[in-house]
Amino acid sequence: MATKKVVKKVKKVVKPVLKKKVKPVLKKKAKPAAKKAERYACSVCGLIVAVDQACGCAHVHKLICCSKVMKKK
């Protein structure tokens, strides 16, 4: 005769999930693009770039010379 094993049923305890108040993520405003007549200079070689026409993009373009970002003059 086969013996029967008694299996205990385990109930899973479900904890209530607390909803946290989430702060809305604020988008950073884009910096204005280079304006007409702005000048940028390279700190390594001394090259100067003058902006003739603004592109009108929403994001900023970085002018790079000698592997470094050019600074406003």
Secondary structure, DSSP 8 states (H G I E B T S, - for coil): -----------------------------------TT-EEE-TTT--EEE--S----SS----EETTEE-EE-
